[in-house]
Amino acid sequence: MASLIDDLKRFSGRRVLITGHTGFKGSWLTLLMLKAGARVSGYALPPATDPSHWQLLNLTGEVESHEQDIRDLSALESVMRQCRPEVVFHLAAQALVRASYRDPYGTFSTNILGSANVLEAVSRQPSVQTLVYITSDKCYKNKEQLRGYVESDELGGIDPYSASKAAAEHVFSGYMSSVFQLPDSVRAASARAGNVVGGGDWSQDRLIPDCIRSATGSRVINLRFPQATRPWQHVLEPLSGYVRLAVALQEQQLPHGAAWNFGPPEESVHQVKEVTEILVQRWDARVTTNIEGSTSNFHEAGLLQLNSEKAHTLLDWRPRWSFQETIERTTDWYRQFYSGTDARDLSMADIGAYCQT
């Protein structure tokens, strides 16, 4: 298995731009890049939650942070000219399925036009050598099939979020087959992952944050779909894949413009109720669960799983933490945070443990 520690060394002193750095995954990736010794810049809207992992990390002075809209191409180009990044990780997005029903236009404009802006800005910035373009496992047309989706499977989506991510992949493909075919073009790849958990996520309508809010408040966790299954993985799992992918692109070990899945193994597919059972045992036995019928008209997938054999074989990337350890570590992060431990210390401890696994 590829060493994350060795991969991170490749970023020492390099200029890295992360779009969406104020979000959950983006803030964890920012911390990884700082650990690597990279010179990090970020481009994103202000954090959407309070508290937020980004704000709690208190990285003022360590990251050149630009809080602007990804849909503003001129602003994005200006930041890129200023930062002159060598590596770009594109994570900026409207990332919530249920929120996409409430604001479909905002979701489509951010995830499609915003992503096109990143590709256009990168094409005009000669300093960029490598682009990792992150979308989602929701880009696949979900047929509720038992086997995991492979990179060549059909794209599509029922809800606005999924449809926007499928469209973002088509935009990427269009740029790869045209603008980025020149000999001196940036080396790029798209990455697909989803359903990540970990400390520092306070987003609405996500299981773990919703459970934590309930556990610290009413002590009753309400579940809409307790039997629904999801492939659970810690946020550091796909991030390690993005880092591995960037290194392989830099070293020209991979074909240009391909798509890559970074999902957990089949044994990490568990029901929602199993996650809450571990959380309650780890948190406080006095917390109870309540199954409430969903009155929502929103579509929610019952099963969606990735096949990551391509990344296993060609990148030597594999998940490190089991389902049990993933949920326990996530619960422990929040439990210690609400007991007064610093969020950055907790996150760095998880990164240290992950790198040693």
ChimeraX attribute file (.defattr): number of C-alpha atoms within 10 A of each C-alpha:
attribute: neighborCount
match mode: 1-to-1
recipient: residues
	/A:1	11
	/A:2	14
	/A:3	14
	/A:4	19
	/A:5	15
	/A:6	13
	/A:7	18
	/A:8	21
	/A:9	15
	/A:10	16
	/A:11	22
	/A:12	15
	/A:13	13
	/A:14	16
	/A:15	20
	/A:16	24
	/A:17	30
	/A:18	25
	/A:19	29
	/A:20	28
	/A:21	31
	/A:22	28
	/A:23	28
	/A:24	25
	/A:25	23
	/A:26	24
	/A:27	24
	/A:28	26
	/A:29	24
	/A:30	26
	/A:31	22
	/A:32	21
	/A:33	23
	/A:34	20
	/A:35	17
	/A:36	19
	/A:37	17
	/A:38	22
	/A:39	19
	/A:40	23
	/A:41	24
	/A:42	26
	/A:43	25
	/A:44	22
	/A:45	18
	/A:46	18
	/A:47	18
	/A:48	13
	/A:49	16
	/A:50	10
	/A:51	13
	/A:52	20
	/A:53	24
	/A:54	25
	/A:55	18
	/A:56	14
	/A:57	20
	/A:58	12
	/A:59	16
	/A:60	9
	/A:61	7
	/A:62	11
	/A:63	18
	/A:64	15
	/A:65	21
	/A:66	18
	/A:67	16
	/A:68	17
	/A:69	18
	/A:70	25
	/A:71	18
	/A:72	14
	/A:73	17
	/A:74	12
	/A:75	16
	/A:76	24
	/A:77	18
	/A:78	13
	/A:79	20
	/A:80	24
	/A:81	16
	/A:82	10
	/A:83	18
	/A:84	17
	/A:85	24
	/A:86	20
	/A:87	26
	/A:88	24
	/A:89	25
	/A:90	23
	/A:91	26
	/A:92	28
	/A:93	26
	/A:94	21
	/A:95	20
	/A:96	16
	/A:97	20
	/A:98	19
	/A:99	16
	/A:100	21
	/A:101	17
	/A:102	12
	/A:103	13
	/A:104	18
	/A:105	13
	/A:106	16
	/A:107	26
	/A:108	22
	/A:109	17
	/A:110	23
	/A:111	29
	/A:112	23
	/A:113	20
	/A:114	22
	/A:115	28
	/A:116	21
	/A:117	20
	/A:118	26
	/A:119	21
	/A:120	16
	/A:121	21
	/A:122	25
	/A:123	16
	/A:124	13
	/A:125	17
	/A:126	16
	/A:127	17
	/A:128	22
	/A:129	19
	/A:130	25
	/A:131	25
	/A:132	23
	/A:133	25
	/A:134	23
	/A:135	28
	/A:136	23
	/A:137	25
	/A:138	27
	/A:139	24
	/A:140	25
	/A:141	18
	/A:142	21
	/A:143	12
	/A:144	12
	/A:145	11
	/A:146	9
	/A:147	12
	/A:148	18
	/A:149	20
	/A:150	17
	/A:151	20
	/A:152	9
	/A:153	12
	/A:154	13
	/A:155	19
	/A:156	18
	/A:157	17
	/A:158	15
	/A:159	18
	/A:160	22
	/A:161	27
	/A:162	28
	/A:163	23
	/A:164	30
	/A:165	30
	/A:166	24
	/A:167	22
	/A:168	26
	/A:169	26
	/A:170	15
	/A:171	16
	/A:172	24
	/A:173	17
	/A:174	13
	/A:175	16
	/A:176	21
	/A:177	11
	/A:178	9
	/A:179	13
	/A:180	21
	/A:181	14
	/A:182	10
	/A:183	7
	/A:184	9
	/A:185	17
	/A:186	26
	/A:187	25
	/A:188	28
	/A:189	24
	/A:190	22
	/A:191	24
	/A:192	25
	/A:193	26
	/A:194	23
	/A:195	19
	/A:196	22
	/A:197	24
	/A:198	25
	/A:199	25
	/A:200	26
	/A:201	23
	/A:202	19
	/A:203	19
	/A:204	15
	/A:205	13
	/A:206	16
	/A:207	18
	/A:208	25
	/A:209	19
	/A:210	17
	/A:211	24
	/A:212	21
	/A:213	15
	/A:214	17
	/A:215	21
	/A:216	15
	/A:217	11
	/A:218	10
	/A:219	18
	/A:220	16
	/A:221	21
	/A:222	17
	/A:223	19
	/A:224	15
	/A:225	16
	/A:226	17
	/A:227	13
	/A:228	15
	/A:229	19
	/A:230	20
	/A:231	21
	/A:232	27
	/A:233	28
	/A:234	24
	/A:235	22
	/A:236	24
	/A:237	22
	/A:238	25
	/A:239	20
	/A:240	26
	/A:241	27
	/A:242	26
	/A:243	21
	/A:244	22
	/A:245	27
	/A:246	26
	/A:247	22
	/A:248	18
	/A:249	22
	/A:250	19
	/A:251	11
	/A:252	11
	/A:253	12
	/A:254	18
	/A:255	12
	/A:256	16
	/A:257	22
	/A:258	14
	/A:259	23
	/A:260	24
	/A:261	25
	/A:262	28
	/A:263	28
	/A:264	28
	/A:265	21
	/A:266	14
	/A:267	10
	/A:268	19
	/A:269	18
	/A:270	16
	/A:271	18
	/A:272	19
	/A:273	17
	/A:274	14
	/A:275	21
	/A:276	22
	/A:277	15
	/A:278	15
	/A:279	23
	/A:280	20
	/A:281	13
	/A:282	15
	/A:283	19
	/A:284	13
	/A:285	11
	/A:286	11
	/A:287	19
	/A:288	16
	/A:289	19
	/A:290	11
	/A:291	12
	/A:292	12
	/A:293	10
	/A:294	10
	/A:295	7
	/A:296	9
	/A:297	7
	/A:298	14
	/A:299	11
	/A:300	13
	/A:301	15
	/A:302	15
	/A:303	18
	/A:304	23
	/A:305	29
	/A:306	23
	/A:307	19
	/A:308	23
	/A:309	20
	/A:310	16
	/A:311	19
	/A:312	17
	/A:313	11
	/A:314	12
	/A:315	19
	/A:316	14
	/A:317	24
	/A:318	21
	/A:319	20
	/A:320	20
	/A:321	18
	/A:322	16
	/A:323	19
	/A:324	13
	/A:325	14
	/A:326	23
	/A:327	25
	/A:328	18
	/A:329	19
	/A:330	20
	/A:331	25
	/A:332	18
	/A:333	23
	/A:334	23
	/A:335	19
	/A:336	14
	/A:337	17
	/A:338	12
	/A:339	9
	/A:340	9
	/A:341	13
	/A:342	14
	/A:343	23
	/A:344	20
	/A:345	13
	/A:346	19
	/A:347	20
	/A:348	16
	/A:349	13
	/A:350	18
	/A:351	16
	/A:352	13
	/A:353	10
	/A:354	17
	/A:355	16
	/A:356	11
	/A:357	10
